[in-house]
Amino acid sequence: MSKVLKICHLYPEVLNLYGDRGNILCMKKRLEWRGIEVDVHECKLGDKQDLSDYDLFFIGGGQDFEQEVLLEDLRSGKGDEIKKAVNDGKTFLCICGGYQMMGHYYETHEGVKCEFLGAVDFHTIGGKERMIDNYAFELGKESGGSIVVGYENHSGRTYLADGIKPLGKITRI
């Protein structure tokens, strides 16, 4: 009997700025090509459930407004469930606003502060100028040292607390 990889897609109806459902579909297909059975469950605003059963969590991108919409839902108990999953060593793939949600807070360039989970010790501050371009960065040796290429479109700068290491280092912009 094969084990099923259980993926929880958090807030797909709100955090889907960059077509993040496509990220889920791509990840699912690539896992299936490798013979790994995958079950993807969507966990939406207002859903109450135990998150301990999942192996991987995906949180997509959203603008400032969408991030503010999530605050009440996170405070209703889902935030505690997410932090428990982080503390239990579960794996999270977070994009844009989903990533910012994992830190202590996001502050817009107008000074509006959204208090978030604090599941990871960082915060993000938005700027007036957007950073939009292709990029490449090198993963740290503890993460395999590979080169990752991608695309950025954001105005926020994230500040890591002491003892928190970045995934990699930008090598080309």
PyRosetta script that sets phi, psi and omega in degrees:
from pyrosetta import init, pose_from_sequence

init()
pose = pose_from_sequence("MSKVLKICHLYPEVLNLYGDRGNILCMKKRLEWRGIEVDVHECKLGDKQDLSDYDLFFIGGGQDFEQEVLLEDLRSGKGDEIKKAVNDGKTFLCICGGYQMMGHYYETHEGVKCEFLGAVDFHTIGGKERMIDNYAFELGKESGGSIVVGYENHSGRTYLADGIKPLGKITRI")
pose.set_psi(1, 127.8)
pose.set_omega(1, -177.2)
pose.set_phi(2, -87.6)
pose.set_psi(2, 149.2)
pose.set_omega(2, 178.0)
pose.set_phi(3, -82.2)
pose.set_psi(3, 142.6)
pose.set_omega(3, 178.9)
pose.set_phi(4, -101.3)
pose.set_psi(4, 130.2)
pose.set_omega(4, 174.1)
pose.set_phi(5, -80.7)
pose.set_psi(5, 119.5)
pose.set_omega(5, -177.3)
pose.set_phi(6, -99.8)
pose.set_psi(6, 118.5)
pose.set_omega(6, -179.8)
pose.set_phi(7, -109.8)
pose.set_psi(7, 131.1)
pose.set_omega(7, 175.4)
pose.set_phi(8, -105.6)
pose.set_psi(8, 115.7)
pose.set_omega(8, 177.3)
pose.set_phi(9, -94.0)
pose.set_psi(9, 102.2)
pose.set_omega(9, -177.5)
pose.set_phi(10, -80.8)
pose.set_psi(10, 131.3)
pose.set_omega(10, 174.6)
pose.set_phi(11, 55.1)
pose.set_psi(11, 48.3)
pose.set_omega(11, -178.6)
pose.set_phi(12, -64.9)
pose.set_psi(12, -26.3)
pose.set_omega(12, -177.5)
pose.set_phi(13, -81.6)
pose.set_psi(13, -13.9)
pose.set_omega(13, -178.3)
pose.set_phi(14, -113.0)
pose.set_psi(14, -43.8)
pose.set_omega(14, -177.3)
pose.set_phi(15, -102.4)
pose.set_psi(15, 81.3)
pose.set_omega(15, -178.0)
pose.set_phi(16, -144.3)
pose.set_psi(16, 36.1)
pose.set_omega(16, -173.8)
pose.set_phi(17, -60.8)
pose.set_psi(17, -39.2)
pose.set_omega(17, -174.5)
pose.set_phi(18, -108.0)
pose.set_psi(18, 29.4)
pose.set_omega(18, -178.8)
pose.set_phi(19, 67.9)
pose.set_psi(19, 43.1)
pose.set_omega(19, -173.8)
pose.set_phi(20, -64.1)
pose.set_psi(20, -19.3)
pose.set_omega(20, 173.7)
pose.set_phi(21, -61.1)
pose.set_psi(21, -31.6)
pose.set_omega(21, 175.7)
pose.set_phi(22, -64.4)
pose.set_psi(22, -35.9)
pose.set_omega(22, 175.7)
pose.set_phi(23, -62.2)
pose.set_psi(23, -42.5)
pose.set_omega(23, 178.6)
pose.set_phi(24, -63.8)
pose.set_psi(24, -47.0)
pose.set_omega(24, -179.4)
pose.set_phi(25, -60.8)
pose.set_psi(25, -42.0)
pose.set_omega(25, 179.8)
pose.set_phi(26, -65.4)
pose.set_psi(26, -45.9)
pose.set_omega(26, 179.7)
pose.set_phi(27, -61.3)
pose.set_psi(27, -44.1)
pose.set_omega(27, 179.8)
pose.set_phi(28, -60.9)
pose.set_psi(28, -46.1)
pose.set_omega(28, -178.6)
pose.set_phi(29, -64.7)
pose.set_psi(29, -42.8)
pose.set_omega(29, -179.2)
pose.set_phi(30, -64.9)
pose.set_psi(30, -36.5)
pose.set_omega(30, 176.2)
pose.set_phi(31, -67.2)
pose.set_psi(31, -42.5)
pose.set_omega(31, 179.0)
pose.set_phi(32, -62.8)
pose.set_psi(32, -38.7)
pose.set_omega(32, 176.4)
pose.set_phi(33, -59.0)
pose.set_psi(33, -25.6)
pose.set_omega(33, -179.5)
pose.set_phi(34, -95.8)
pose.set_psi(34, 10.3)
pose.set_omega(34, 176.6)
pose.set_phi(35, 79.5)
pose.set_psi(35, 18.5)
pose.set_omega(35, -179.8)
pose.set_phi(36, -102.2)
pose.set_psi(36, 118.2)
pose.set_omega(36, 178.3)
pose.set_phi(37, -74.0)
pose.set_psi(37, 137.1)
pose.set_omega(37, -174.2)
pose.set_phi(38, -128.7)
pose.set_psi(38, 137.2)
pose.set_omega(38, 173.4)
pose.set_phi(39, -123.5)
pose.set_psi(39, 117.6)
pose.set_omega(39, 179.5)
pose.set_phi(40, -105.3)
pose.set_psi(40, 126.8)
pose.set_omega(40, 177.7)
pose.set_phi(41, -119.5)
pose.set_psi(41, 133.7)
pose.set_omega(41, 176.6)
pose.set_phi(42, -90.3)
pose.set_psi(42, 133.9)
pose.set_omega(42, 176.5)
pose.set_phi(43, -118.6)
pose.set_psi(43, 106.8)
pose.set_omega(43, -171.5)
pose.set_phi(44, -99.9)
pose.set_psi(44, 174.5)
pose.set_omega(44, 174.8)
pose.set_phi(45, -51.6)
pose.set_psi(45, 132.9)
pose.set_omega(45, 177.3)
pose.set_phi(46, 85.7)
pose.set_psi(46, -15.8)
pose.set_omega(46, 178.5)
pose.set_phi(47, -68.3)
pose.set_psi(47, 131.6)
pose.set_omega(47, 176.1)
pose.set_phi(48, -110.2)
pose.set_psi(48, 118.2)
pose.set_omega(48, 178.2)
pose.set_phi(49, -160.1)
pose.set_psi(49, 159.8)
pose.set_omega(49, 176.4)
pose.set_phi(50, -80.3)
pose.set_psi(50, 124.5)
pose.set_omega(50, -177.5)
pose.set_phi(51, -93.6)
pose.set_psi(51, 1.6)
pose.set_omega(51, -174.0)
pose.set_phi(52, -69.5)
pose.set_psi(52, -16.3)
pose.set_omega(52, -176.6)
pose.set_phi(53, -80.3)
pose.set_psi(53, -10.5)
pose.set_omega(53, -173.7)
pose.set_phi(54, -91.6)
pose.set_psi(54, 150.6)
pose.set_omega(54, 178.6)
pose.set_phi(55, -94.3)
pose.set_psi(55, -31.9)
pose.set_omega(55, -173.4)
pose.set_phi(56, -143.0)
pose.set_psi(56, 141.8)
pose.set_omega(56, 178.2)
pose.set_phi(57, -120.7)
pose.set_psi(57, 139.0)
pose.set_omega(57, 175.7)
pose.set_phi(58, -123.3)
pose.set_psi(58, 130.7)
pose.set_omega(58, 176.0)
pose.set_phi(59, -130.0)
pose.set_psi(59, 122.9)
pose.set_omega(59, -175.8)
pose.set_phi(60, -86.0)
pose.set_psi(60, -166.9)
pose.set_omega(60, -174.2)
pose.set_phi(61, -96.4)
pose.set_psi(61, 154.2)
pose.set_omega(61, 177.3)
pose.set_phi(62, -159.3)
pose.set_psi(62, 156.1)
pose.set_omega(62, 178.3)
pose.set_phi(63, -82.3)
pose.set_psi(63, 179.8)
pose.set_omega(63, -177.2)
pose.set_phi(64, -53.7)
pose.set_psi(64, -44.7)
pose.set_omega(64, -177.8)
pose.set_phi(65, -59.5)
pose.set_psi(65, -47.7)
pose.set_omega(65, -178.6)
pose.set_phi(66, -62.7)
pose.set_psi(66, -37.0)
pose.set_omega(66, 179.1)
pose.set_phi(67, -64.8)
pose.set_psi(67, -38.9)
pose.set_omega(67, 178.5)
pose.set_phi(68, -65.9)
pose.set_psi(68, -34.0)
pose.set_omega(68, 179.2)
pose.set_phi(69, -61.4)
pose.set_psi(69, -33.1)
pose.set_omega(69, -176.3)
pose.set_phi(70, -74.5)
pose.set_psi(70, -20.7)
pose.set_omega(70, -171.4)
pose.set_phi(71, -54.8)
pose.set_psi(71, -46.9)
pose.set_omega(71, -178.8)
pose.set_phi(72, -63.0)
pose.set_psi(72, -42.3)
pose.set_omega(72, -179.6)
pose.set_phi(73, -64.6)
pose.set_psi(73, -41.1)
pose.set_omega(73, 178.4)
pose.set_phi(74, -62.7)
pose.set_psi(74, -40.2)
pose.set_omega(74, -179.2)
pose.set_phi(75, -72.0)
pose.set_psi(75, -19.1)
pose.set_omega(75, -178.3)
pose.set_phi(76, -78.0)
pose.set_psi(76, 1.2)
pose.set_omega(76, 177.9)
pose.set_phi(77, 128.8)
pose.set_psi(77, -25.1)
pose.set_omega(77, -178.4)
pose.set_phi(78, -65.7)
pose.set_psi(78, -33.2)
pose.set_omega(78, 177.5)
pose.set_phi(79, -60.3)
pose.set_psi(79, -41.2)
pose.set_omega(79, 177.8)
pose.set_phi(80, -64.8)
pose.set_psi(80, -38.8)
pose.set_omega(80, 177.3)
pose.set_phi(81, -63.7)
pose.set_psi(81, -41.2)
pose.set_omega(81, 179.1)
pose.set_phi(82, -65.3)
pose.set_psi(82, -45.8)
pose.set_omega(82, 179.7)
pose.set_phi(83, -62.6)
pose.set_psi(83, -37.4)
pose.set_omega(83, 177.6)
pose.set_phi(84, -62.9)
pose.set_psi(84, -41.6)
pose.set_omega(84, 178.3)
pose.set_phi(85, -62.8)
pose.set_psi(85, -41.3)
pose.set_omega(85, 176.9)
pose.set_phi(86, -61.7)
pose.set_psi(86, -48.2)
pose.set_omega(86, -178.6)
pose.set_phi(87, -64.8)
pose.set_psi(87, -25.5)
pose.set_omega(87, 176.7)
pose.set_phi(88, -82.7)
pose.set_psi(88, 2.2)
pose.set_omega(88, 176.8)
pose.set_phi(89, 84.5)
pose.set_psi(89, 16.1)
pose.set_omega(89, 178.1)
pose.set_phi(90, -68.5)
pose.set_psi(90, 155.7)
pose.set_omega(90, -178.3)
pose.set_phi(91, -95.3)
pose.set_psi(91, 134.9)
pose.set_omega(91, 179.2)
pose.set_phi(92, -123.7)
pose.set_psi(92, 134.2)
pose.set_omega(92, 169.5)
pose.set_phi(93, -113.8)
pose.set_psi(93, 112.2)
pose.set_omega(93, -173.1)
pose.set_phi(94, -122.9)
pose.set_psi(94, 134.9)
pose.set_omega(94, -178.6)
pose.set_phi(95, -114.7)
pose.set_psi(95, 137.5)
pose.set_omega(95, 166.5)
pose.set_phi(96, 50.9)
pose.set_psi(96, -119.5)
pose.set_omega(96, -178.6)
pose.set_phi(97, -61.3)
pose.set_psi(97, -29.7)
pose.set_omega(97, 175.8)
pose.set_phi(98, -65.4)
pose.set_psi(98, -37.4)
pose.set_omega(98, 176.0)
pose.set_phi(99, -66.7)
pose.set_psi(99, -47.3)
pose.set_omega(99, -179.4)
pose.set_phi(100, -60.2)
pose.set_psi(100, -34.8)
pose.set_omega(100, 179.4)
pose.set_phi(101, -60.9)
pose.set_psi(101, -27.9)
pose.set_omega(101, -178.4)
pose.set_phi(102, -75.3)
pose.set_psi(102, -20.0)
pose.set_omega(102, -180.0)
pose.set_phi(103, -84.1)
pose.set_psi(103, -173.8)
pose.set_omega(103, -178.9)
pose.set_phi(104, -70.5)
pose.set_psi(104, -43.1)
pose.set_omega(104, -179.7)
pose.set_phi(105, -163.4)
pose.set_psi(105, 162.8)
pose.set_omega(105, 171.1)
pose.set_phi(106, -123.7)
pose.set_psi(106, 128.9)
pose.set_omega(106, 178.0)
pose.set_phi(107, -114.7)
pose.set_psi(107, 122.7)
pose.set_omega(107, 179.6)
pose.set_phi(108, -69.3)
pose.set_psi(108, 165.7)
pose.set_omega(108, 179.3)
pose.set_phi(109, -68.8)
pose.set_psi(109, -13.9)
pose.set_omega(109, 174.7)
pose.set_phi(110, -86.8)
pose.set_psi(110, -4.2)
pose.set_omega(110, 178.3)
pose.set_phi(111, 95.0)
pose.set_psi(111, 5.3)
pose.set_omega(111, 176.3)
pose.set_phi(112, -76.5)
pose.set_psi(112, 126.4)
pose.set_omega(112, -175.6)
pose.set_phi(113, -108.3)
pose.set_psi(113, 123.3)
pose.set_omega(113, 176.1)
pose.set_phi(114, -103.1)
pose.set_psi(114, 111.3)
pose.set_omega(114, 176.9)
pose.set_phi(115, -76.4)
pose.set_psi(115, 125.4)
pose.set_omega(115, -178.9)
pose.set_phi(116, -114.4)
pose.set_psi(116, -150.3)
pose.set_omega(116, -167.5)
pose.set_phi(117, -75.0)
pose.set_psi(117, -38.4)
pose.set_omega(117, -172.6)
pose.set_phi(118, 68.3)
pose.set_psi(118, 24.9)
pose.set_omega(118, 178.9)
pose.set_phi(119, -69.8)
pose.set_psi(119, -27.5)
pose.set_omega(119, 175.0)
pose.set_phi(120, -128.3)
pose.set_psi(120, 143.9)
pose.set_omega(120, -170.9)
pose.set_phi(121, -83.3)
pose.set_psi(121, 78.7)
pose.set_omega(121, 175.1)
pose.set_phi(122, -155.1)
pose.set_psi(122, 169.4)
pose.set_omega(122, 172.5)
pose.set_phi(123, -145.0)
pose.set_psi(123, 160.7)
pose.set_omega(123, -177.7)
pose.set_phi(124, -128.0)
pose.set_psi(124, 138.9)
pose.set_omega(124, 177.6)
pose.set_phi(125, -123.0)
pose.set_psi(125, 124.5)
pose.set_omega(125, -179.7)
pose.set_phi(126, -76.4)
pose.set_psi(126, 149.8)
pose.set_omega(126, 177.4)
pose.set_phi(127, -118.3)
pose.set_psi(127, 171.3)
pose.set_omega(127, 178.8)
pose.set_phi(128, -76.8)
pose.set_psi(128, -30.9)
pose.set_omega(128, -176.0)
pose.set_phi(129, -97.7)
pose.set_psi(129, 132.0)
pose.set_omega(129, 179.2)
pose.set_phi(130, -86.0)
pose.set_psi(130, 146.5)
pose.set_omega(130, 174.2)
pose.set_phi(131, -106.0)
pose.set_psi(131, 110.6)
pose.set_omega(131, -174.7)
pose.set_phi(132, -129.9)
pose.set_psi(132, 117.9)
pose.set_omega(132, 179.6)
pose.set_phi(133, 178.9)
pose.set_psi(133, 168.9)
pose.set_omega(133, 169.1)
pose.set_phi(134, -77.0)
pose.set_psi(134, 155.5)
pose.set_omega(134, 179.3)
pose.set_phi(135, -149.6)
pose.set_psi(135, 166.5)
pose.set_omega(135, 171.1)
pose.set_phi(136, -141.7)
pose.set_psi(136, 143.5)
pose.set_omega(136, 173.0)
pose.set_phi(137, -143.3)
pose.set_psi(137, 155.6)
pose.set_omega(137, -178.8)
pose.set_phi(138, -101.5)
pose.set_psi(138, 126.3)
pose.set_omega(138, 176.0)
pose.set_phi(139, -65.7)
pose.set_psi(139, 149.1)
pose.set_omega(139, 174.4)
pose.set_phi(140, -63.9)
pose.set_psi(140, 159.6)
pose.set_omega(140, -178.7)
pose.set_phi(141, -57.0)
pose.set_psi(141, -37.2)
pose.set_omega(141, -179.8)
pose.set_phi(142, -66.9)
pose.set_psi(142, -15.7)
pose.set_omega(142, 178.3)
pose.set_phi(143, -107.7)
pose.set_psi(143, 11.3)
pose.set_omega(143, 174.8)
pose.set_phi(144, 107.2)
pose.set_psi(144, -16.8)
pose.set_omega(144, 176.0)
pose.set_phi(145, 72.8)
pose.set_psi(145, 7.7)
pose.set_omega(145, -179.0)
pose.set_phi(146, -70.1)
pose.set_psi(146, 163.9)
pose.set_omega(146, 173.8)
pose.set_phi(147, -95.8)
pose.set_psi(147, 132.1)
pose.set_omega(147, 178.5)
pose.set_phi(148, -115.5)
pose.set_psi(148, 133.2)
pose.set_omega(148, 176.7)
pose.set_phi(149, -115.0)
pose.set_psi(149, 151.0)
pose.set_omega(149, -178.9)
pose.set_phi(150, -169.3)
pose.set_psi(150, -162.6)
pose.set_omega(150, -177.5)
pose.set_phi(151, -135.1)
pose.set_psi(151, 136.7)
pose.set_omega(151, 177.8)
pose.set_phi(152, -117.2)
pose.set_psi(152, 145.8)
pose.set_omega(152, 175.4)
pose.set_phi(153, -154.0)
pose.set_psi(153, 89.1)
pose.set_omega(153, -175.8)
pose.set_phi(154, -156.2)
pose.set_psi(154, 165.4)
pose.set_omega(154, 174.4)
pose.set_phi(155, -119.4)
pose.set_psi(155, -7.6)
pose.set_omega(155, -175.5)
pose.set_phi(156, -85.6)
pose.set_psi(156, 148.4)
pose.set_omega(156, 172.1)
pose.set_phi(157, -117.4)
pose.set_psi(157, 130.3)
pose.set_omega(157, -177.9)
pose.set_phi(158, -99.9)
pose.set_psi(158, 135.4)
pose.set_omega(158, -178.9)
pose.set_phi(159, -115.1)
pose.set_psi(159, 117.1)
pose.set_omega(159, -178.7)
pose.set_phi(160, -85.7)
pose.set_psi(160, 141.3)
pose.set_omega(160, 175.9)
pose.set_phi(161, -75.9)
pose.set_psi(161, 164.2)
pose.set_omega(161, 176.9)
pose.set_phi(162, -55.3)
pose.set_psi(162, 136.7)
pose.set_omega(162, 177.9)
pose.set_phi(163, 89.9)
pose.set_psi(163, -9.3)
pose.set_omega(163, 177.8)
pose.set_phi(164, -97.1)
pose.set_psi(164, 124.4)
pose.set_omega(164, -178.3)
pose.set_phi(165, -99.8)
pose.set_psi(165, 141.0)
pose.set_omega(165, 174.4)
pose.set_phi(166, -72.0)
pose.set_psi(166, 159.4)
pose.set_omega(166, 178.4)
pose.set_phi(167, -64.5)
pose.set_psi(167, -34.9)
pose.set_omega(167, -177.7)
pose.set_phi(168, -163.6)
pose.set_psi(168, -169.5)
pose.set_omega(168, -177.6)
pose.set_phi(169, -128.1)
pose.set_psi(169, 131.2)
pose.set_omega(169, 177.5)
pose.set_phi(170, -60.4)
pose.set_psi(170, 130.0)
pose.set_omega(170, 178.1)
pose.set_phi(171, -112.0)
pose.set_psi(171, -19.8)
pose.set_omega(171, -178.7)
pose.set_phi(172, -156.3)
pose.set_psi(172, 136.6)
pose.set_omega(172, 173.5)
pose.set_phi(173, -128.4)
pose.dump_pdb("model.pdb")
